[in-house]
């Protein structure tokens, strides 16, 4: 009797269809960084010396030092590019239940490649600028670290110490396995399908949670008061929602009709509304807040009603 197991999940038909659609239309994308470490642990001798001042034992103490001022504008410019690259990667993709991997639309691979190339160019320029400030940073570190300063902790140059890499790893079973081990190949196919089914759940949850936070924030700004006056309302309360609607339009997998309807409802509520109108028109402000309150309640129900499913294993 075959011992092959079949993995199925408690998914609705739209979700099952969405998982197959994900598998056909999306590509796995991975982003990685080479990054100079700016902190270093103290040596055993240094820890013992530090512990002695507190009457402690060195092996019970964890201590480190910062190699240079990470608040320096040149260094912050370098780290800002890493943050921008990460935000772009995750903002244009859907989560996948394997560490370091997200799903992007296959048709967007060319644009993704070009964007990563620009980030690499910007990073190279920022690192070159940081390298010009490197001697100054080391001199300042020597003054601040005192006896803890050690020249051997510092590379000769910062060029090549920072990099952005990306690739498109395969998440599908290798074709050669179908010929060599057909049963194992089937097991791998089922495992991959289960991964994409979980990806549907992760995508739904991420969209629901993000929309919930954005709607809650806008509602709180519109309905709350401080000292009898309306709370400060920033343009981003609207623009962040608008950006969400566009990303949802591009990445929506149509696995949840209720979520689709709530996104449409929220979009309709703020459609054509300008931030200055909400600041100047109390009637409009109250009306929008009331409509958002209904969306808030529905989103709360959706969050409660959609617990993570367990994978069931059935013998074939």
N, C-alpha and C positions, 0 to 999 in steps of 0.2 A: 504493500500500500504506500502510495506516495506521501512523503512528509512535507511536501511543499505547502507553505501557508499562504493564504490570500489576505491582503490587508484591505479593509474597507473602512470608510468613515461615515458617521451619521450626518451626511450632507443632504441638502435639498437638491432637486434636479437642477435649478439654476446654478447652484454652487458647483455641482459636478460638471455641468457644461462649461462653467467659468474656468475650472481647473484644466480642462482639455484645451480651452482657448488660450490660457496662459502658456501652456506647454508648446503650442503651435506658433504663437506670435511674439513671445518674449525670449530674451537672451540673458544668460547669467553674466553679470559684470562685477568685477572685483577691483577695489582700489587699495593701494598700499603706499606706504611712505618709508623712505630712509631718512632718519632724523637724528641729529646729534643730541646725545643725552647731555643735559645741562646740570644734572645733579649727580653727585658721587658720594658713596658711603665713606665714612671715616675709617681709617685703618684701625686694627685692634688696639694698637698703642694709643692712638688718638681717642678712641672710645674709653679706654681705661683711664686716661688722663681726665677726660670730661666727667666720667662717673665718679672719680675720686673726689671732685669738688662737692659732690652731693652725698658722699659716703655710700655710694652704690657700687655694684659689681659691673664691670664692663660688658660681660656677656648677657646682662639683663637690660642693656641699653641699646637702642637703635638710633643712630645719628648719621646725618649726612651734611653735605655742604653744597651750595649753589655756585657753579663755576663762574658765572658772570651775571650781570644785571639783566634779567629777562624782561624788565620794564622799559629797556632802551627802545626808542622808536624804530631803530633799524631791525632789531630782533622781532618786535611786534609786527612789523611789516611782513616778515617771513612767515610767522605763525598765522597771520591773517589769511594768507594764500592757502594754507592747508585747510583752514576752516571753510573757506569759500569752495574749495574743491570738494570737500566732504558734503557740504550743504547742497551743492549742485548734484552730486552723485545720488544722494538719498532723495532729493526733491524731484528728481526725474525718473525715479524707479520705485519698485514695490519690494517689500521685505521678503526674504526667502529663508526658510528654517535651516540654513547652514551658515555658520559663522563667517562673516566677511563677504557674503554674497548677497546681491540684490538683483532684481529682475528689471531690465529695461526693454523698451519696445525695439524689436529688430530693426524697424525702419528708422530708429533714432540713433543707431550705432555710429553712422558717419558724423552726425552732429556731436555726439558724445566724444568721439575721437578728437575732433577739432577743438572742442572746449578743453579737453585734457591737455592738448598740445599748447594751447594758450596759457593754461595754468603753469605748465612747465617752463615756458618762456618767462612768465612773470616771476616765477620762483627763482630762476637763474639770475635775473636782474636784481631781485631783492637780496639774494645771497651775496652777489658781487658787492652790493652796497654795504652789507653787513661785514663782509671781509675787510673792507676799507676802514671800518671802525674797530676791527678786531684788536689791534694793539692797544687802543684806548680802553677797550673793555677789559683786557687782561691786566693792564696797569691798575685800573680801578679795583679789580678783583683782588689783586695782590695787597692793596691797601686795606680792603675790607676783610679779607680772610686772615691776614697776619700770618702766623706760623702754619696755618692750615693750607696756605697756597703752595701748590706744587706744579712747577712748569710742565712736568710730564703728563699732567692731566689734560693738556691742551694740544690739539693737532696743530701742525705747522700752518695750515690754512683751512678756511671753512668751505672753500670750493670743493664740491663733491660730497660734502657732509649732509646735504639735504636733497631729496629727490622725491618725485611723484611717479608711481608706476600704476598701470592698470592693465587688465587682461580680461578675457572672456572664457572662463573655465567651463568645460563641458559638465553638465549635471545629468546627462543621459548615459545609460549603460553602453559600454563599448560594443560595437557590432560584432567583433571577432568572438565575443562570448557566446553569441547565438549559435555559432557552429561548434565551438569547443564544449560548452556546457549549457545546453538548451534549458534545463531546469533552473540552473542558477541565473541564466539570463532572464527568465520569466520572473524570478524572485526580485531581481534588480529592477525590472520594469515596474513591478508592483510597488517597490520601495520608492522609486522616483515619482510614480503617480501619487502616492501618499504624501510626498513632500509638496507637490503642487497643490494638492487638496488643502494641506495646512497653510500654504502660501495664500490661498483664497481667504482663509480665516484671518490670517495676519493682516492682509490688506484691508478687509472689512473693518477689523478692530482699529487699525491705524486711522482710517478715514473717519470712523465714528468718533473716536477720541479727539482727533484734531478739530473736527467740526464742532464738537461739543464745547471744547475750550474756547474757540473763536466766538461762537454764539454767546456763551456765558459771559465772556469778557465784554462784548458789545452791549449785551443786555445790562450788565452791571454798571457800565459807564452811562447808559442812557437813563436808567431807573434810579440810580443811587444819588444821594446828596451829601454834601459836606457843609455844615453850618448853615443849612437851609438853602444852599446854592447847588446847582447841578455840578456833578463831578467833571473834572477836566476830560475833554474828549479829544483824542488825537486822530489824525487822519489814518494812521495805520490800523485802527480798529475796523475801518472799512476796507482799506487796500489789502490787508492780510486775508480777509474773506474773499475778495475778488481773485487774489492769487490762488487760493485754495480751489475755487470753482474752476479755474482754468486747468490746474493740475488734475483735478478730479475728472474733468472732461477728457483729458489726454490718457489717463491711466485707469479709468473706471473699467472694471471687468464685468459689470452688470450681473453680479451674483446675488444682489439683494434689492428687490424692488422697493422695499420700505426705505432703505437708505437713499436710493435714487430719488424717491419722492421727497424726502426731507431736504436733500441738497437742492432740488428744484424749488421747493418752498422757500428755503432761506435765500436763494438767489433772487427769487421774485420779490421778496420783502425789501431787499436793499438795492434792487435794480434801479438805476437812475438817480439814486439818492447821493447827494454830495455832502461831505463832512460839514461844510459851513452851514448847510440847511438845517442840520441836526443841532447845531449850536444856536441858531437864530430862531428856530421855529419850535416852540414848546409843544404845540399840538402834534406836529409831525414826530417829534421825539417820543411822545407818549404812545402814539399809534404804533411806531416801529417797535418800541419796547414791548407792547402788548402782544404783537404778532410773534416776536422772538420768544416770548415766554411759552407760547404753544409749541414751538420747535424744541425748546429746551426740555419740556416735559416728554416729548416723543423720543428725543435722543436719550434721555435718562432711562426710559423704558427699554429702548433698544440695547443699551449697554447692559442692563440687568438680564434681559431675555436671551443674550447670546453668550452663554458660557463656552469656554473652550471645549471642543469635543474630544472624546477619547478614541483612539484607534482601536478597533476591534480586530482580533485575529481569528479567522475561521479556518478549520482544516478543509482542504479540498477533497 
